[in-house]
Amino acid sequence: MARLVGRGKAKQLIFTGEMIDANEAHRIGLVDEVYPAEELMNKAMEMAKNILSKAPVAVSAAKECINRGLDVDLAAGCDFEKASFGNIYGTTDSAEGMKAFLEKRKAEFRGK
């Protein structure tokens, strides 16, 4: 929580047990989006479909870079990102993404 909202706000919420509503959670960065209950599932599905439309290899690498980068210093995190980019650059999906972009069409990623 401290990484999301800051040390002071995390301590305040944890030490006091204070309850906050969705709008406050959004304001302090604890949640990314807030929707009415009746829209929530549709919005979640939209986001999932958007992510699924991206190259699986790139999404997986980005997730790993973010997760590992939080556990190391900036230089090590940047080194990991550079290595990850190098690994992805030679994939079939990378070539397909660039080709699709140049041809102004939707890419058809295969996860390779």
Phi and psi in radians as a Rosetta constraint file:
Dihedral C 1 N 2 CA 2 C 2 CIRCULARHARMONIC -1.057 0.35
Dihedral N 2 CA 2 C 2 N 3 CIRCULARHARMONIC -0.582 0.35
Dihedral C 2 N 3 CA 3 C 3 CIRCULARHARMONIC -1.207 0.35
Dihedral N 3 CA 3 C 3 N 4 CIRCULARHARMONIC -0.473 0.35
Dihedral C 3 N 4 CA 4 C 4 CIRCULARHARMONIC -1.504 0.35
Dihedral N 4 CA 4 C 4 N 5 CIRCULARHARMONIC -0.767 0.35
Dihedral C 4 N 5 CA 5 C 5 CIRCULARHARMONIC -1.970 0.35
Dihedral N 5 CA 5 C 5 N 6 CIRCULARHARMONIC -0.092 0.35
Dihedral C 5 N 6 CA 6 C 6 CIRCULARHARMONIC 1.693 0.35
Dihedral N 6 CA 6 C 6 N 7 CIRCULARHARMONIC 2.700 0.35
Dihedral C 6 N 7 CA 7 C 7 CIRCULARHARMONIC -1.062 0.35
Dihedral N 7 CA 7 C 7 N 8 CIRCULARHARMONIC -0.826 0.35
Dihedral C 7 N 8 CA 8 C 8 CIRCULARHARMONIC -1.126 0.35
Dihedral N 8 CA 8 C 8 N 9 CIRCULARHARMONIC -0.811 0.35
Dihedral C 8 N 9 CA 9 C 9 CIRCULARHARMONIC -1.175 0.35
Dihedral N 9 CA 9 C 9 N 10 CIRCULARHARMONIC -0.673 0.35
Dihedral C 9 N 10 CA 10 C 10 CIRCULARHARMONIC -1.071 0.35
Dihedral N 10 CA 10 C 10 N 11 CIRCULARHARMONIC -0.786 0.35
Dihedral C 10 N 11 CA 11 C 11 CIRCULARHARMONIC -1.082 0.35
Dihedral N 11 CA 11 C 11 N 12 CIRCULARHARMONIC -0.780 0.35
Dihedral C 11 N 12 CA 12 C 12 CIRCULARHARMONIC -1.006 0.35
Dihedral N 12 CA 12 C 12 N 13 CIRCULARHARMONIC -0.861 0.35
Dihedral C 12 N 13 CA 13 C 13 CIRCULARHARMONIC -1.184 0.35
Dihedral N 13 CA 13 C 13 N 14 CIRCULARHARMONIC -0.723 0.35
Dihedral C 13 N 14 CA 14 C 14 CIRCULARHARMONIC -1.277 0.35
Dihedral N 14 CA 14 C 14 N 15 CIRCULARHARMONIC -0.787 0.35
Dihedral C 14 N 15 CA 15 C 15 CIRCULARHARMONIC -1.182 0.35
Dihedral N 15 CA 15 C 15 N 16 CIRCULARHARMONIC -0.631 0.35
Dihedral C 15 N 16 CA 16 C 16 CIRCULARHARMONIC -1.594 0.35
Dihedral N 16 CA 16 C 16 N 17 CIRCULARHARMONIC -0.360 0.35
Dihedral C 16 N 17 CA 17 C 17 CIRCULARHARMONIC 1.239 0.35
Dihedral N 17 CA 17 C 17 N 18 CIRCULARHARMONIC 0.257 0.35
Dihedral C 17 N 18 CA 18 C 18 CIRCULARHARMONIC -1.000 0.35
Dihedral N 18 CA 18 C 18 N 19 CIRCULARHARMONIC 2.338 0.35
Dihedral C 18 N 19 CA 19 C 19 CIRCULARHARMONIC -1.587 0.35
Dihedral N 19 CA 19 C 19 N 20 CIRCULARHARMONIC 2.416 0.35
Dihedral C 19 N 20 CA 20 C 20 CIRCULARHARMONIC -2.179 0.35
Dihedral N 20 CA 20 C 20 N 21 CIRCULARHARMONIC 2.680 0.35
Dihedral C 20 N 21 CA 21 C 21 CIRCULARHARMONIC -1.524 0.35
Dihedral N 21 CA 21 C 21 N 22 CIRCULARHARMONIC 3.062 0.35
Dihedral C 21 N 22 CA 22 C 22 CIRCULARHARMONIC -1.062 0.35
Dihedral N 22 CA 22 C 22 N 23 CIRCULARHARMONIC -0.678 0.35
Dihedral C 22 N 23 CA 23 C 23 CIRCULARHARMONIC -1.150 0.35
Dihedral N 23 CA 23 C 23 N 24 CIRCULARHARMONIC -0.670 0.35
Dihedral C 23 N 24 CA 24 C 24 CIRCULARHARMONIC -1.212 0.35
Dihedral N 24 CA 24 C 24 N 25 CIRCULARHARMONIC -0.704 0.35
Dihedral C 24 N 25 CA 25 C 25 CIRCULARHARMONIC -1.046 0.35
Dihedral N 25 CA 25 C 25 N 26 CIRCULARHARMONIC -0.663 0.35
Dihedral C 25 N 26 CA 26 C 26 CIRCULARHARMONIC -1.207 0.35
Dihedral N 26 CA 26 C 26 N 27 CIRCULARHARMONIC -0.773 0.35
Dihedral C 26 N 27 CA 27 C 27 CIRCULARHARMONIC -1.036 0.35
Dihedral N 27 CA 27 C 27 N 28 CIRCULARHARMONIC -0.688 0.35
Dihedral C 27 N 28 CA 28 C 28 CIRCULARHARMONIC -1.555 0.35
Dihedral N 28 CA 28 C 28 N 29 CIRCULARHARMONIC -0.037 0.35
Dihedral C 28 N 29 CA 29 C 29 CIRCULARHARMONIC 1.551 0.35
Dihedral N 29 CA 29 C 29 N 30 CIRCULARHARMONIC 0.242 0.35
Dihedral C 29 N 30 CA 30 C 30 CIRCULARHARMONIC -1.333 0.35
Dihedral N 30 CA 30 C 30 N 31 CIRCULARHARMONIC -0.551 0.35
Dihedral C 30 N 31 CA 31 C 31 CIRCULARHARMONIC -2.212 0.35
Dihedral N 31 CA 31 C 31 N 32 CIRCULARHARMONIC 2.690 0.35
Dihedral C 31 N 32 CA 32 C 32 CIRCULARHARMONIC -1.535 0.35
Dihedral N 32 CA 32 C 32 N 33 CIRCULARHARMONIC -0.602 0.35
Dihedral C 32 N 33 CA 33 C 33 CIRCULARHARMONIC -2.454 0.35
Dihedral N 33 CA 33 C 33 N 34 CIRCULARHARMONIC 2.692 0.35
Dihedral C 33 N 34 CA 34 C 34 CIRCULARHARMONIC -2.326 0.35
Dihedral N 34 CA 34 C 34 N 35 CIRCULARHARMONIC 2.245 0.35
Dihedral C 34 N 35 CA 35 C 35 CIRCULARHARMONIC -2.330 0.35
Dihedral N 35 CA 35 C 35 N 36 CIRCULARHARMONIC 2.684 0.35
Dihedral C 35 N 36 CA 36 C 36 CIRCULARHARMONIC -1.063 0.35
Dihedral N 36 CA 36 C 36 N 37 CIRCULARHARMONIC 2.604 0.35
Dihedral C 36 N 37 CA 37 C 37 CIRCULARHARMONIC -0.913 0.35
Dihedral N 37 CA 37 C 37 N 38 CIRCULARHARMONIC -0.684 0.35
Dihedral C 37 N 38 CA 38 C 38 CIRCULARHARMONIC -1.238 0.35
Dihedral N 38 CA 38 C 38 N 39 CIRCULARHARMONIC -0.279 0.35
Dihedral C 38 N 39 CA 39 C 39 CIRCULARHARMONIC -1.760 0.35
Dihedral N 39 CA 39 C 39 N 40 CIRCULARHARMONIC -0.230 0.35
Dihedral C 39 N 40 CA 40 C 40 CIRCULARHARMONIC -0.992 0.35
Dihedral N 40 CA 40 C 40 N 41 CIRCULARHARMONIC -0.885 0.35
Dihedral C 40 N 41 CA 41 C 41 CIRCULARHARMONIC -1.118 0.35
Dihedral N 41 CA 41 C 41 N 42 CIRCULARHARMONIC -0.718 0.35
Dihedral C 41 N 42 CA 42 C 42 CIRCULARHARMONIC -1.112 0.35
Dihedral N 42 CA 42 C 42 N 43 CIRCULARHARMONIC -0.724 0.35
Dihedral C 42 N 43 CA 43 C 43 CIRCULARHARMONIC -1.149 0.35
Dihedral N 43 CA 43 C 43 N 44 CIRCULARHARMONIC -0.713 0.35
Dihedral C 43 N 44 CA 44 C 44 CIRCULARHARMONIC -1.115 0.35
Dihedral N 44 CA 44 C 44 N 45 CIRCULARHARMONIC -0.714 0.35
Dihedral C 44 N 45 CA 45 C 45 CIRCULARHARMONIC -1.168 0.35
Dihedral N 45 CA 45 C 45 N 46 CIRCULARHARMONIC -0.663 0.35
Dihedral C 45 N 46 CA 46 C 46 CIRCULARHARMONIC -1.045 0.35
Dihedral N 46 CA 46 C 46 N 47 CIRCULARHARMONIC -0.795 0.35
Dihedral C 46 N 47 CA 47 C 47 CIRCULARHARMONIC -1.132 0.35
Dihedral N 47 CA 47 C 47 N 48 CIRCULARHARMONIC -0.750 0.35
Dihedral C 47 N 48 CA 48 C 48 CIRCULARHARMONIC -1.071 0.35
Dihedral N 48 CA 48 C 48 N 49 CIRCULARHARMONIC -0.756 0.35
Dihedral C 48 N 49 CA 49 C 49 CIRCULARHARMONIC -1.123 0.35
Dihedral N 49 CA 49 C 49 N 50 CIRCULARHARMONIC -0.669 0.35
Dihedral C 49 N 50 CA 50 C 50 CIRCULARHARMONIC -1.084 0.35
Dihedral N 50 CA 50 C 50 N 51 CIRCULARHARMONIC -0.832 0.35
Dihedral C 50 N 51 CA 51 C 51 CIRCULARHARMONIC -1.097 0.35
Dihedral N 51 CA 51 C 51 N 52 CIRCULARHARMONIC -0.735 0.35
Dihedral C 51 N 52 CA 52 C 52 CIRCULARHARMONIC -1.138 0.35
Dihedral N 52 CA 52 C 52 N 53 CIRCULARHARMONIC -0.360 0.35
Dihedral C 52 N 53 CA 53 C 53 CIRCULARHARMONIC -1.378 0.35
Dihedral N 53 CA 53 C 53 N 54 CIRCULARHARMONIC -0.177 0.35
Dihedral C 53 N 54 CA 54 C 54 CIRCULARHARMONIC -1.556 0.35
Dihedral N 54 CA 54 C 54 N 55 CIRCULARHARMONIC 2.873 0.35
Dihedral C 54 N 55 CA 55 C 55 CIRCULARHARMONIC -1.119 0.35
Dihedral N 55 CA 55 C 55 N 56 CIRCULARHARMONIC 2.103 0.35
Dihedral C 55 N 56 CA 56 C 56 CIRCULARHARMONIC -1.003 0.35
Dihedral N 56 CA 56 C 56 N 57 CIRCULARHARMONIC -0.659 0.35
Dihedral C 56 N 57 CA 57 C 57 CIRCULARHARMONIC -1.096 0.35
Dihedral N 57 CA 57 C 57 N 58 CIRCULARHARMONIC -0.741 0.35
Dihedral C 57 N 58 CA 58 C 58 CIRCULARHARMONIC -1.222 0.35
Dihedral N 58 CA 58 C 58 N 59 CIRCULARHARMONIC -0.727 0.35
Dihedral C 58 N 59 CA 59 C 59 CIRCULARHARMONIC -1.091 0.35
Dihedral N 59 CA 59 C 59 N 60 CIRCULARHARMONIC -0.769 0.35
Dihedral C 59 N 60 CA 60 C 60 CIRCULARHARMONIC -1.084 0.35
Dihedral N 60 CA 60 C 60 N 61 CIRCULARHARMONIC -0.772 0.35
Dihedral C 60 N 61 CA 61 C 61 CIRCULARHARMONIC -1.144 0.35
Dihedral N 61 CA 61 C 61 N 62 CIRCULARHARMONIC -0.707 0.35
Dihedral C 61 N 62 CA 62 C 62 CIRCULARHARMONIC -1.094 0.35
Dihedral N 62 CA 62 C 62 N 63 CIRCULARHARMONIC -0.732 0.35
Dihedral C 62 N 63 CA 63 C 63 CIRCULARHARMONIC -1.062 0.35
Dihedral N 63 CA 63 C 63 N 64 CIRCULARHARMONIC -0.774 0.35
Dihedral C 63 N 64 CA 64 C 64 CIRCULARHARMONIC -1.152 0.35
Dihedral N 64 CA 64 C 64 N 65 CIRCULARHARMONIC -0.703 0.35
Dihedral C 64 N 65 CA 65 C 65 CIRCULARHARMONIC -1.079 0.35
Dihedral N 65 CA 65 C 65 N 66 CIRCULARHARMONIC -0.766 0.35
Dihedral C 65 N 66 CA 66 C 66 CIRCULARHARMONIC -1.117 0.35
Dihedral N 66 CA 66 C 66 N 67 CIRCULARHARMONIC -0.866 0.35
Dihedral C 66 N 67 CA 67 C 67 CIRCULARHARMONIC -1.101 0.35
Dihedral N 67 CA 67 C 67 N 68 CIRCULARHARMONIC -0.790 0.35
Dihedral C 67 N 68 CA 68 C 68 CIRCULARHARMONIC -1.274 0.35
Dihedral N 68 CA 68 C 68 N 69 CIRCULARHARMONIC -0.607 0.35
Dihedral C 68 N 69 CA 69 C 69 CIRCULARHARMONIC -1.112 0.35
Dihedral N 69 CA 69 C 69 N 70 CIRCULARHARMONIC -0.475 0.35
Dihedral C 69 N 70 CA 70 C 70 CIRCULARHARMONIC -1.270 0.35
Dihedral N 70 CA 70 C 70 N 71 CIRCULARHARMONIC -0.288 0.35
Dihedral C 70 N 71 CA 71 C 71 CIRCULARHARMONIC -1.764 0.35
Dihedral N 71 CA 71 C 71 N 72 CIRCULARHARMONIC -0.001 0.35
Dihedral C 71 N 72 CA 72 C 72 CIRCULARHARMONIC -2.309 0.35
Dihedral N 72 CA 72 C 72 N 73 CIRCULARHARMONIC 2.990 0.35
Dihedral C 72 N 73 CA 73 C 73 CIRCULARHARMONIC -1.278 0.35
Dihedral N 73 CA 73 C 73 N 74 CIRCULARHARMONIC 2.962 0.35
Dihedral C 73 N 74 CA 74 C 74 CIRCULARHARMONIC -1.028 0.35
Dihedral N 74 CA 74 C 74 N 75 CIRCULARHARMONIC -0.775 0.35
Dihedral C 74 N 75 CA 75 C 75 CIRCULARHARMONIC -1.075 0.35
Dihedral N 75 CA 75 C 75 N 76 CIRCULARHARMONIC -0.774 0.35
Dihedral C 75 N 76 CA 76 C 76 CIRCULARHARMONIC -1.146 0.35
Dihedral N 76 CA 76 C 76 N 77 CIRCULARHARMONIC -0.690 0.35
Dihedral C 76 N 77 CA 77 C 77 CIRCULARHARMONIC -1.094 0.35
Dihedral N 77 CA 77 C 77 N 78 CIRCULARHARMONIC -0.751 0.35
Dihedral C 77 N 78 CA 78 C 78 CIRCULARHARMONIC -1.135 0.35
Dihedral N 78 CA 78 C 78 N 79 CIRCULARHARMONIC -0.690 0.35
Dihedral C 78 N 79 CA 79 C 79 CIRCULARHARMONIC -1.078 0.35
Dihedral N 79 CA 79 C 79 N 80 CIRCULARHARMONIC -0.739 0.35
Dihedral C 79 N 80 CA 80 C 80 CIRCULARHARMONIC -1.116 0.35
Dihedral N 80 CA 80 C 80 N 81 CIRCULARHARMONIC -0.730 0.35
Dihedral C 80 N 81 CA 81 C 81 CIRCULARHARMONIC -1.095 0.35
Dihedral N 81 CA 81 C 81 N 82 CIRCULARHARMONIC -0.737 0.35
Dihedral C 81 N 82 CA 82 C 82 CIRCULARHARMONIC -1.067 0.35
Dihedral N 82 CA 82 C 82 N 83 CIRCULARHARMONIC -0.789 0.35
Dihedral C 82 N 83 CA 83 C 83 CIRCULARHARMONIC -1.111 0.35
Dihedral N 83 CA 83 C 83 N 84 CIRCULARHARMONIC -0.713 0.35
Dihedral C 83 N 84 CA 84 C 84 CIRCULARHARMONIC -1.107 0.35
Dihedral N 84 CA 84 C 84 N 85 CIRCULARHARMONIC -0.760 0.35
Dihedral C 84 N 85 CA 85 C 85 CIRCULARHARMONIC -1.043 0.35
Dihedral N 85 CA 85 C 85 N 86 CIRCULARHARMONIC -0.756 0.35
Dihedral C 85 N 86 CA 86 C 86 CIRCULARHARMONIC -1.054 0.35
Dihedral N 86 CA 86 C 86 N 87 CIRCULARHARMONIC -0.694 0.35
Dihedral C 86 N 87 CA 87 C 87 CIRCULARHARMONIC -1.178 0.35
Dihedral N 87 CA 87 C 87 N 88 CIRCULARHARMONIC -0.654 0.35
Dihedral C 87 N 88 CA 88 C 88 CIRCULARHARMONIC -1.327 0.35
Dihedral N 88 CA 88 C 88 N 89 CIRCULARHARMONIC -0.600 0.35
Dihedral C 88 N 89 CA 89 C 89 CIRCULARHARMONIC -0.964 0.35
Dihedral N 89 CA 89 C 89 N 90 CIRCULARHARMONIC -0.597 0.35
Dihedral C 89 N 90 CA 90 C 90 CIRCULARHARMONIC -1.557 0.35
Dihedral N 90 CA 90 C 90 N 91 CIRCULARHARMONIC 0.150 0.35
Dihedral C 90 N 91 CA 91 C 91 CIRCULARHARMONIC -1.439 0.35
Dihedral N 91 CA 91 C 91 N 92 CIRCULARHARMONIC 2.799 0.35
Dihedral C 91 N 92 CA 92 C 92 CIRCULARHARMONIC -1.074 0.35
Dihedral N 92 CA 92 C 92 N 93 CIRCULARHARMONIC -0.709 0.35
Dihedral C 92 N 93 CA 93 C 93 CIRCULARHARMONIC -1.095 0.35
Dihedral N 93 CA 93 C 93 N 94 CIRCULARHARMONIC -0.650 0.35
Dihedral C 93 N 94 CA 94 C 94 CIRCULARHARMONIC -1.089 0.35
Dihedral N 94 CA 94 C 94 N 95 CIRCULARHARMONIC -0.818 0.35
Dihedral C 94 N 95 CA 95 C 95 CIRCULARHARMONIC -1.096 0.35
Dihedral N 95 CA 95 C 95 N 96 CIRCULARHARMONIC -0.713 0.35
Dihedral C 95 N 96 CA 96 C 96 CIRCULARHARMONIC -1.116 0.35
Dihedral N 96 CA 96 C 96 N 97 CIRCULARHARMONIC -0.723 0.35
Dihedral C 96 N 97 CA 97 C 97 CIRCULARHARMONIC -1.087 0.35
Dihedral N 97 CA 97 C 97 N 98 CIRCULARHARMONIC -0.779 0.35
Dihedral C 97 N 98 CA 98 C 98 CIRCULARHARMONIC -1.158 0.35
Dihedral N 98 CA 98 C 98 N 99 CIRCULARHARMONIC -0.735 0.35
Dihedral C 98 N 99 CA 99 C 99 CIRCULARHARMONIC -1.104 0.35
Dihedral N 99 CA 99 C 99 N 100 CIRCULARHARMONIC -0.800 0.35
Dihedral C 99 N 100 CA 100 C 100 CIRCULARHARMONIC -1.072 0.35
Dihedral N 100 CA 100 C 100 N 101 CIRCULARHARMONIC -0.707 0.35
Dihedral C 100 N 101 CA 101 C 101 CIRCULARHARMONIC -1.064 0.35
Dihedral N 101 CA 101 C 101 N 102 CIRCULARHARMONIC -0.846 0.35
Dihedral C 101 N 102 CA 102 C 102 CIRCULARHARMONIC -1.141 0.35
Dihedral N 102 CA 102 C 102 N 103 CIRCULARHARMONIC -0.572 0.35
Dihedral C 102 N 103 CA 103 C 103 CIRCULARHARMONIC -1.548 0.35
Dihedral N 103 CA 103 C 103 N 104 CIRCULARHARMONIC 0.040 0.35
Dihedral C 103 N 104 CA 104 C 104 CIRCULARHARMONIC 0.926 0.35
Dihedral N 104 CA 104 C 104 N 105 CIRCULARHARMONIC 0.869 0.35
Dihedral C 104 N 105 CA 105 C 105 CIRCULARHARMONIC -2.366 0.35
Dihedral N 105 CA 105 C 105 N 106 CIRCULARHARMONIC 2.921 0.35
Dihedral C 105 N 106 CA 106 C 106 CIRCULARHARMONIC -1.310 0.35
Dihedral N 106 CA 106 C 106 N 107 CIRCULARHARMONIC 2.324 0.35
Dihedral C 106 N 107 CA 107 C 107 CIRCULARHARMONIC -1.248 0.35
Dihedral N 107 CA 107 C 107 N 108 CIRCULARHARMONIC 2.591 0.35
Dihedral C 107 N 108 CA 108 C 108 CIRCULARHARMONIC -2.025 0.35
Dihedral N 108 CA 108 C 108 N 109 CIRCULARHARMONIC 1.563 0.35
Dihedral C 108 N 109 CA 109 C 109 CIRCULARHARMONIC -1.375 0.35
Dihedral N 109 CA 109 C 109 N 110 CIRCULARHARMONIC 2.560 0.35
Dihedral C 109 N 110 CA 110 C 110 CIRCULARHARMONIC -2.049 0.35
Dihedral N 110 CA 110 C 110 N 111 CIRCULARHARMONIC -0.067 0.35
Dihedral C 110 N 111 CA 111 C 111 CIRCULARHARMONIC 1.351 0.35
Dihedral N 111 CA 111 C 111 N 112 CIRCULARHARMONIC 0.442 0.35
